[in-house]
Amino acid sequence: MDFELWWLIAIPLFFGLGWLAARVDIKELVSESRALPRSYFKGLNFLLTEQPDKAIEAFIEVVKVDSETVELHFALGSLFRRRGETERAIRMHQNLIQRPNLSAEQALNAVFELGQDYLKAGLLDRAEEVFQRLRDGPYASNALQFLLEIFQQEKEWQKAIDIAAQLPRESASLRVKQVAQFHCELAQSAIAQGAHDTALIQLDLASAVNRRCVRAYLMRGDVHASAGRDGQAIEEWKRVEQQDPNYLALAAPRLLASYHRLGDTQVGVGHLRSYLERYPSLDLLDVTFQACLEQDGAEAAYRLVRDELRRNPTLLGLDKLLEAQILVAPAERRTDLELVKNLVHSQTRRLARYRCTQCGFKARQFYWHCPGCGGWETYPPRRSEEFDLTP
């Protein structure tokens, strides 16, 4: 009986203590919120409604009232950087770093933000210096990522390779294509300097990193061809079919040139026709058409394009067919055909571009490194129309 009476007394007591504690917390919260300027809440509202310009103006008012708001300075610096006002962002973060009352964590954060400001402003040497300082510590992984970006912009390919090797294992596995391309860039520089042996070493390293690196096979063939070893060059370019047949359009003119130097042009044209039947491609059609025109004449070239257009109807293919028809048509019909071809050609210009599969950036020429997003091997050598027709 005493036990039950004790519980009857204790339960209301605990409830009362809880209610009192809640009231104290609420009062503190209300007093803290009242202490904040209205501009602070206006700034938050502008951020939530994606109005960064107005948010900056509101937060600047808060800073004028209370200059000790460290977190608000961080927020303002990031907003300045996002809006492209890199000078203001740099000044904001430099002022933060100079504050004597910053904690170690806040100081590191300010340095990290300053490095991003420098990078956004294009001050690569300063950004590199900052991120090199952050390679050891809580920002190490992010610092390495930014250093990799910097070295790519500076075309410091060996440094980029060294940094990629230091990335966390899960990140490094995603960099296989990039590292192989870095070796290819080093090989390209060696070729330009006439150092073919060095180029072959770099290309072997590229293949070791990424066995499916098509560019390494293409460039290895180029090195052999420039040294007069056309047979070896042809063997390298033929391997592209096993690596990725989409890139056969890049190998096709190389193959044809080597076969021509060996006196086997007919064999080369036969290879191209065989590739075209198995791997339809507008670029491959263009190369094969020109080769067939020179080797077998206008009539054979016309039949080639006609048969290909029946298998794979495209506007760019129609443009090529009209070109072939003009070559074989009687003189009195050529004017009309040229008129039609010009009309079709004016509509196919926008379809004849390459397109990045990562960001959608379009260009008239092929790139291994996308100028839009900086992705590697994101430009398949296929025209926009081919992408649009692919299910």
SULVEN-V56447 format. One record per residue. N is the residue number from 0. RES is the residue in one letter. OMEGA is omega in radians with two decimals (* if undefined). D_LAST is the distance of its C-alpha to the last C-alpha in Angstrom with 2 decimals. Layout:
n->(N:N)
res->(RES:RES)
omega->(OMEGA:OMEGA)
d_last->(D_LAST:D_LAST)
This chain:
n->(0:1:2:3:4:5:6:7:8:9:10:11:12:13:14:15:16:17:18:19:20:21:22:23:24:25:26:27:28:29:30:31:32:33:34:35:36:37:38:39:40:41:42:43:44:45:46:47:48:49:50:51:52:53:54:55:56:57:58:59:60:61:62:63:64:65:66:67:68:69:70:71:72:73:74:75:76:77:78:79:80:81:82:83:84:85:86:87:88:89:90:91:92:93:94:95:96:97:98:99:100:101:102:103:104:105:106:107:108:109:110:111:112:113:114:115:116:117:118:119:120:121:122:123:124:125:126:127:128:129:130:131:132:133:134:135:136:137:138:139:140:141:142:143:144:145:146:147:148:149:150:151:152:153:154:155:156:157:158:159:160:161:162:163:164:165:166:167:168:169:170:171:172:173:174:175:176:177:178:179:180:181:182:183:184:185:186:187:188:189:190:191:192:193:194:195:196:197:198:199:200:201:202:203:204:205:206:207:208:209:210:211:212:213:214:215:216:217:218:219:220:221:222:223:224:225:226:227:228:229:230:231:232:233:234:235:236:237:238:239:240:241:242:243:244:245:246:247:248:249:250:251:252:253:254:255:256:257:258:259:260:261:262:263:264:265:266:267:268:269:270:271:272:273:274:275:276:277:278:279:280:281:282:283:284:285:286:287:288:289:290:291:292:293:294:295:296:297:298:299:300:301:302:303:304:305:306:307:308:309:310:311:312:313:314:315:316:317:318:319:320:321:322:323:324:325:326:327:328:329:330:331:332:333:334:335:336:337:338:339:340:341:342:343:344:345:346:347:348:349:350:351:352:353:354:355:356:357:358:359:360:361:362:363:364:365:366:367:368:369:370:371:372:373:374:375:376:377:378:379:380:381:382:383:384:385:386:387:388:389:390)
res->(M:D:F:E:L:W:W:L:I:A:I:P:L:F:F:G:L:G:W:L:A:A:R:V:D:I:K:E:L:V:S:E:S:R:A:L:P:R:S:Y:F:K:G:L:N:F:L:L:T:E:Q:P:D:K:A:I:E:A:F:I:E:V:V:K:V:D:S:E:T:V:E:L:H:F:A:L:G:S:L:F:R:R:R:G:E:T:E:R:A:I:R:M:H:Q:N:L:I:Q:R:P:N:L:S:A:E:Q:A:L:N:A:V:F:E:L:G:Q:D:Y:L:K:A:G:L:L:D:R:A:E:E:V:F:Q:R:L:R:D:G:P:Y:A:S:N:A:L:Q:F:L:L:E:I:F:Q:Q:E:K:E:W:Q:K:A:I:D:I:A:A:Q:L:P:R:E:S:A:S:L:R:V:K:Q:V:A:Q:F:H:C:E:L:A:Q:S:A:I:A:Q:G:A:H:D:T:A:L:I:Q:L:D:L:A:S:A:V:N:R:R:C:V:R:A:Y:L:M:R:G:D:V:H:A:S:A:G:R:D:G:Q:A:I:E:E:W:K:R:V:E:Q:Q:D:P:N:Y:L:A:L:A:A:P:R:L:L:A:S:Y:H:R:L:G:D:T:Q:V:G:V:G:H:L:R:S:Y:L:E:R:Y:P:S:L:D:L:L:D:V:T:F:Q:A:C:L:E:Q:D:G:A:E:A:A:Y:R:L:V:R:D:E:L:R:R:N:P:T:L:L:G:L:D:K:L:L:E:A:Q:I:L:V:A:P:A:E:R:R:T:D:L:E:L:V:K:N:L:V:H:S:Q:T:R:R:L:A:R:Y:R:C:T:Q:C:G:F:K:A:R:Q:F:Y:W:H:C:P:G:C:G:G:W:E:T:Y:P:P:R:R:S:E:E:F:D:L:T:P)
omega->(3.09:-3.13:3.14:3.13:3.12:3.13:3.14:3.12:-3.01:-3.04:3.09:-3.14:3.11:3.14:3.14:3.11:3.12:-3.13:-3.13:3.13:3.13:-3.14:-3.14:3.14:-3.13:-3.14:3.13:-3.14:-3.14:-3.13:3.12:-3.13:3.11:-3.14:3.13:3.10:3.11:-3.12:3.12:-3.13:3.06:3.12:3.09:3.13:3.12:3.10:-3.13:3.13:3.07:3.04:-3.02:-3.13:3.12:3.11:3.13:3.14:-3.13:-3.12:3.08:3.08:3.13:-3.12:3.10:-3.14:-3.10:-3.08:-3.09:-3.09:-3.05:-3.09:3.13:3.06:3.08:-3.12:3.13:3.13:3.12:3.11:3.09:-3.11:-3.14:-3.11:3.12:3.12:-3.00:3.13:3.13:3.11:3.14:3.13:-3.13:-3.09:3.05:3.09:3.11:-3.11:-3.09:-3.14:-3.11:-3.03:3.13:3.02:3.14:3.14:3.14:3.13:3.11:3.13:3.13:3.10:3.12:3.11:3.13:3.08:3.10:3.07:3.14:-3.13:3.14:-3.13:-3.13:3.10:-2.96:-3.12:3.11:3.13:3.13:3.13:-3.13:-3.06:3.03:3.12:-3.06:-3.08:3.07:3.14:-3.03:-3.12:-3.02:-3.09:3.12:3.13:3.11:3.11:-3.14:3.09:3.09:3.10:-3.13:-3.09:3.05:3.11:-3.14:-3.09:3.03:-2.94:3.13:3.08:3.11:3.11:-3.13:3.13:-3.13:-3.14:-3.11:3.13:3.05:-3.03:-3.11:3.09:-3.09:-3.13:3.12:-3.07:-3.06:-3.14:-3.12:-3.08:3.09:3.12:3.08:3.10:3.10:3.10:3.07:3.10:3.12:3.11:3.13:3.11:-3.14:3.13:3.13:-3.13:-3.04:3.12:3.09:3.13:-3.14:3.10:3.14:-3.14:3.04:3.09:3.11:3.13:3.12:3.12:-3.11:-3.08:-3.14:3.12:-3.09:-3.09:-3.14:3.12:3.12:-3.09:3.10:3.06:3.11:-3.14:3.14:-3.11:-3.14:3.11:3.11:3.13:-3.04:3.11:3.10:3.13:-3.13:3.13:3.10:-3.09:3.10:-3.13:3.13:3.14:3.13:-3.12:3.12:-3.07:3.08:-3.08:3.10:3.11:3.09:-3.14:-3.01:-3.13:3.09:3.12:-3.09:-3.13:-3.14:3.09:3.13:3.12:3.11:-3.12:-3.12:-3.08:-3.13:3.10:3.13:3.11:3.11:3.10:-3.11:3.12:3.12:3.10:-3.09:3.13:-3.07:-3.07:-3.10:-3.12:3.14:3.11:3.11:3.08:-3.12:-3.14:-3.11:3.11:-3.14:3.13:3.14:3.12:-3.12:-3.06:-2.99:3.09:-3.03:-3.09:3.12:3.11:3.11:-3.13:3.13:-3.11:-3.14:-3.13:-3.14:3.14:3.08:3.14:-3.06:-3.09:3.09:3.09:3.09:3.05:3.08:3.09:3.12:3.12:3.11:3.07:3.12:3.14:3.12:-3.11:-3.07:-3.07:3.03:-3.06:-3.08:-3.12:-3.01:-3.13:3.13:-3.14:3.11:3.09:3.13:-3.12:3.14:3.11:3.14:-3.10:3.13:3.14:-3.05:-3.12:-3.10:3.14:-3.04:-3.13:3.00:-3.07:3.11:-3.13:-3.10:-3.08:3.12:-3.13:-3.10:3.14:-3.14:3.12:-3.10:3.10:2.94:-3.10:-3.05:3.09:-3.10:-3.05:3.14:3.13:3.11:3.13:3.10:3.13:3.04:-3.13:3.10:-3.08:-3.09:-3.12:3.12:3.07:-3.09:-3.10:-3.14:-3.13:*)
d_last->(80.49:80.69:77.13:75.73:77.75:76.36:72.76:73.67:74.94:72.15:69.12:70.17:71.16:67.72:66.06:68.33:67.62:63.83:64.22:66.38:63.90:61.05:63.24:64.00:60.28:59.43:62.33:61.22:57.63:58.94:61.37:58.70:56.31:59.21:60.01:56.59:56.47:54.52:52.48:50.95:49.46:48.42:46.56:44.78:43.82:42.41:40.36:38.95:38.05:36.44:39.24:40.15:42.52:44.70:44.54:45.98:48.79:49.66:49.70:51.85:54.40:54.45:55.02:57.91:59.49:58.90:58.22:58.14:54.76:52.98:49.71:49.52:49.99:47.01:44.89:46.11:45.42:41.78:41.40:43.02:40.64:37.52:38.92:39.58:43.37:43.73:47.48:48.27:46.14:47.99:51.36:50.55:49.66:52.53:54.95:53.68:54.22:57.79:58.73:61.30:60.51:56.86:56.07:54.69:51.29:51.22:52.40:49.59:47.05:48.55:48.33:44.67:43.91:45.96:43.91:40.73:42.64:43.60:40.07:38.73:41.66:40.87:44.13:42.64:46.01:47.23:44.02:44.22:47.85:47.10:44.26:46.37:49.02:46.58:45.34:47.79:47.68:45.41:43.19:42.78:39.07:38.13:40.57:38.98:35.52:37.06:39.02:35.92:34.44:37.78:38.13:34.70:35.74:39.05:37.47:39.80:37.55:40.16:40.97:37.30:37.18:40.37:39.12:35.84:38.05:39.91:37.00:36.88:35.40:32.37:31.64:32.52:29.92:27.21:28.91:28.49:26.14:28.43:31.61:30.39:29.56:33.06:34.60:32.67:34.08:37.52:37.04:36.12:39.38:41.31:40.04:41.12:44.54:44.77:44.80:42.56:43.86:43.04:39.54:38.99:40.28:37.82:34.90:36.11:36.17:32.59:31.52:33.75:32.10:28.50:28.26:24.71:25.88:24.72:26.89:29.97:29.51:28.93:32.03:34.09:33.54:34.62:37.80:38.68:38.06:40.27:42.96:42.85:41.23:38.48:38.25:37.47:35.04:33.07:32.96:31.58:28.79:27.87:27.19:24.17:22.25:23.02:22.44:19.03:18.16:16.16:19.70:21.17:21.07:23.65:25.73:25.78:28.53:30.53:30.49:31.54:34.37:35.76:35.69:37.48:40.15:40.66:41.11:38.11:35.88:35.05:33.86:31.67:30.08:29.50:27.69:25.39:24.66:23.93:21.48:19.72:19.38:17.86:15.82:14.77:15.45:16.98:19.67:20.48:20.78:23.17:25.35:25.49:26.33:29.22:30.45:30.43:32.18:34.92:35.35:35.01:35.39:33.64:33.19:31.37:29.12:28.36:27.47:25.17:23.14:23.32:22.07:19.15:18.22:18.39:15.96:13.49:14.45:14.40:17.14:18.21:18.58:20.62:22.73:23.51:24.33:26.77:28.33:28.89:30.28:32.75:34.08:34.88:35.81:39.49:41.04:41.40:37.65:36.49:37.33:35.11:32.20:32.69:32.67:29.31:27.91:29.23:27.61:24.16:24.73:25.67:22.29:20.28:22.15:19.97:16.82:18.67:18.80:17.68:16.28:17.30:14.72:17.64:19.19:17.15:20.24:19.81:22.28:23.23:24.12:22.68:24.05:24.50:25.71:23.90:26.57:25.03:24.78:26.52:23.79:24.04:21.31:18.77:18.29:16.13:17.52:14.50:14.84:13.32:11.97:9.97:8.39:7.89:6.32:3.85:0.00)
